[in-house]
Amino acid sequence: MSDPVQNSRRRFIATASAFGAVSWLGFPLSARAGISAFMQAVAEAAAGDGELASFYRENGYAPVWTGRGGKARARRQALLRALEGAGDHGLPARRYDTELLSANLRAVRSERDLGRIEVELSRLFLHYARDIQSGILEPRKVDREIARKRPLRDGAVTLANFTRSSPAAYLRQLPPQTAEYARLMKHKLKLERVLARGGWGPKVPVHKLQPGDSGAAVVALRNRLIAMGFMRRTASASYDARLKAAVQRFQLSHGLAADGIAGKGTITEINVPPEKRLASIIVAMERERWLNLPRGNPYIWVNIPDFRVKMFENGKVIYDTISVVGKNTWDRKTPEFSDQMEYMVINPSWYVPRSIAVKEYLPMLKRDPNAVRQLELTGRNGQVVPRSAVDFSQYDASNFPFSFREPPSQGNALGVVKFMLPNRFNIYLHDTPAKSLFRYEKRDFSHGCIRLQKPFEFAYTLLSRQTANPKEFFHTRLRTGKETKVDLVRPIPVHIVYRTAFTTAKGDIEFRRDVYGRDAKVFAALQKAGVVLRAVQS
């Protein structure tokens, strides 16, 4: 592979040598104060970027990329190879214009030209490093309910660390070093090969198929499941036991009830094209970059589209339950953020959020002052106010001076335990008396908080870290019926995330529906930034 920097250096040094003006760097020295024109050009080119200016000032304006010898050449070659593989990571390959860079390198005719190229290469390196470490999008600009900041690293430190490391090894460790990221990337490349082969074949042309059916539609279902890897090849044209088992495997990997019947919902998901699944994986990789920080050990993982809550310790799942999340309306969607769980409340009171109080309960009380009788009306001082003393008709959302409190009880909206991670969204995890909601596949019913199907087991898991008999500890306090706060000796990180594509510990890929449409927004923003869907030949 031809090295344009080395070629430019050779041309330039040959010219300069004819005048006897080659310095220890291989460049002519400036006549003033021993400052070379190269150094001056580097300082000028880096002046508009605080991090680059700081780095070059600290290293004495020495070249990182354009110096003589094997180190600089290895850095250039490693960066070029990394940029060539940017598309494998779902990054916008055209964002890193190596052709323009090569053209600029070929045009080098002076020491100052080479100084400018030096800074251009560092800027390109930092651009790539930030993208692959921390993502290319600013999450909150895509959707206001993605309350995350990209975990950006200091550019001067990044460059300094790079110069002290093996170039290729350093660039390899820039992406998230999680098993999830590696598995997502593997499935991304696999789907790109599927696209190159023409996809998964014809869609299933009906809305429902079930065991005992036969005919062309069953063949289409069979062929599509074979193409997607859910069953082995067979010539059977009937909906037999093997096809039913394949449908069940597909349903389990897509968050559907695994009844083995290809109903409307299952057919819809089976007919999703590989391009859309590929987009989901690319979005998941970007989201993984947004969380490219230590997650804690243990940590709690709430995946909104999966309607599931898990707790991980030492890389293994130690708690797992299905959940209910915020309803898909503008004011109830569960936001995405990370925080720390600090305590639980056994037999909690429910203090009704003001938005619910004035939007839902006040209109009900205007019609019937005895509505929602389980709620206590409280004044500004927290004292209970008799409903008979209040004329609800004179109030609206702007002047309603009261609050609502539901005392501890089995029917309390929070159930009998809540798990607190103080945050500005007032989002937490809790029990619920509405157990019937857990039987649905799509469980977006709450006002934003996370309801757990197995809250007691969650409490035991948390308490096991600080008491010898967590079950007895919990139920002793539960039986009192009194509101009891229990601090966690060690707060536990909670990550509320949104992944419509994710992998299992065995390496399989699973998909979920884009319940809030957030991933569609993220992918549209990625496309605008230059990300493309590729078809790659094997």
CORBELNOR-V805816 format. One record per residue. N is the residue number from 1. PSI is psi in whole degrees, -180 to 180 (999 if undefined). Layout:
n	psi
N	PSI
N	PSI
//
This chain:
n	psi
1	127
2	139
3	104
4	-31
5	-47
6	-40
7	-43
8	-41
9	-44
10	-46
11	-44
12	-44
13	-36
14	-42
15	-46
16	-34
17	-31
18	-23
19	6
20	36
21	33
22	125
23	-174
24	-21
25	-13
26	14
27	154
28	141
29	145
30	152
31	-17
32	125
33	24
34	15
35	120
36	157
37	-32
38	-50
39	-42
40	-40
41	-39
42	-46
43	-42
44	-44
45	-30
46	-8
47	-32
48	-3
49	111
50	-39
51	-44
52	-42
53	-42
54	-44
55	-51
56	-31
57	-43
58	-33
59	12
60	26
61	27
62	149
63	141
64	-41
65	-30
66	9
67	169
68	158
69	176
70	-31
71	-50
72	-40
73	-41
74	-38
75	-45
76	-46
77	-40
78	-41
79	-43
80	-44
81	-39
82	-43
83	-36
84	-26
85	9
86	-37
87	-28
88	-28
89	6
90	25
91	158
92	97
93	-35
94	-13
95	-24
96	85
97	87
98	-26
99	-44
100	-40
101	-45
102	-40
103	-42
104	-38
105	-41
106	-22
107	0
108	127
109	-5
110	168
111	-39
112	-38
113	-44
114	-34
115	-41
116	-39
117	-38
118	-49
119	-36
120	-40
121	-40
122	-39
123	-41
124	-43
125	-48
126	-36
127	-49
128	-45
129	-43
130	-42
131	-46
132	-21
133	-43
134	1
135	161
136	-11
137	152
138	109
139	-47
140	-19
141	-21
142	-45
143	129
144	-18
145	5
146	88
147	67
148	152
149	141
150	136
151	70
152	140
153	157
154	126
155	-39
156	-40
157	-41
158	-46
159	-42
160	-44
161	-39
162	-44
163	-20
164	2
165	169
166	122
167	-51
168	-42
169	-41
170	-44
171	-33
172	-29
173	4
174	-42
175	164
176	132
177	34
178	152
179	-34
180	-45
181	-44
182	-40
183	-39
184	-43
185	-39
186	-45
187	-30
188	-49
189	-36
190	-44
191	-32
192	-33
193	-34
194	-43
195	-39
196	-28
197	-1
198	7
199	-156
200	11
201	-174
202	150
203	161
204	122
205	17
206	171
207	-15
208	137
209	148
210	165
211	135
212	-22
213	160
214	170
215	-170
216	-39
217	-38
218	-40
219	-43
220	-42
221	-47
222	-48
223	-37
224	-40
225	-35
226	-47
227	-33
228	-5
229	19
230	-8
231	158
232	163
233	141
234	154
235	0
236	136
237	14
238	155
239	82
240	-170
241	-37
242	-40
243	-38
244	-43
245	-37
246	-41
247	-41
248	-41
249	-42
250	-45
251	-45
252	-37
253	0
254	16
255	28
256	157
257	124
258	68
259	-6
260	3
261	128
262	79
263	-170
264	-46
265	-42
266	-45
267	-42
268	-45
269	-36
270	-34
271	-3
272	128
273	156
274	-29
275	-40
276	-39
277	-40
278	-41
279	-40
280	-39
281	-43
282	-41
283	-42
284	-37
285	-40
286	-43
287	-35
288	-35
289	-33
290	-25
291	29
292	64
293	162
294	132
295	-7
296	164
297	106
298	175
299	159
300	135
301	114
302	108
303	109
304	-54
305	-20
306	-10
307	50
308	146
309	131
310	155
311	130
312	142
313	128
314	38
315	1
316	150
317	121
318	-4
319	142
320	128
321	157
322	162
323	169
324	138
325	-178
326	145
327	149
328	65
329	163
330	-27
331	6
332	-5
333	139
334	125
335	166
336	126
337	170
338	143
339	-166
340	133
341	126
342	-29
343	168
344	157
345	119
346	135
347	59
348	151
349	153
350	117
351	109
352	126
353	144
354	-36
355	-40
356	-40
357	-46
358	-27
359	-35
360	-48
361	-37
362	-47
363	-36
364	-41
365	-27
366	-36
367	-36
368	105
369	-16
370	8
371	162
372	58
373	-18
374	-11
375	136
376	138
377	125
378	148
379	-173
380	-26
381	2
382	-4
383	146
384	134
385	125
386	135
387	-30
388	-18
389	4
390	133
391	96
392	-22
393	-19
394	0
395	153
396	-171
397	-26
398	-25
399	8
400	117
401	3
402	168
403	167
404	139
405	132
406	116
407	163
408	137
409	167
410	-29
411	3
412	142
413	-25
414	2
415	-142
416	5
417	141
418	153
419	120
420	130
421	86
422	125
423	162
424	-14
425	-10
426	41
427	134
428	178
429	144
430	166
431	173
432	145
433	-14
434	67
435	-25
436	-22
437	-21
438	-9
439	-11
440	151
441	-48
442	109
443	62
444	91
445	-16
446	179
447	7
448	-30
449	167
450	117
451	135
452	137
453	-33
454	69
455	-34
456	-45
457	-34
458	-44
459	-44
460	-42
461	-44
462	-44
463	-22
464	-17
465	-9
466	2
467	148
468	-32
469	79
470	-37
471	-47
472	-42
473	-48
474	-50
475	-27
476	-42
477	-33
478	-40
479	-21
480	-25
481	1
482	146
483	123
484	124
485	133
486	111
487	143
488	127
489	-36
490	112
491	148
492	128
493	139
494	128
495	111
496	111
497	175
498	99
499	112
500	-11
501	129
502	166
503	164
504	169
505	-27
506	-9
507	0
508	155
509	141
510	153
511	150
512	161
513	148
514	77
515	-35
516	-2
517	14
518	-40
519	-32
520	-40
521	-44
522	-44
523	-37
524	-40
525	-37
526	-43
527	-41
528	-32
529	-6
530	3
531	137
532	153
533	129
534	152
535	121
536	127
537	145
538	999
//
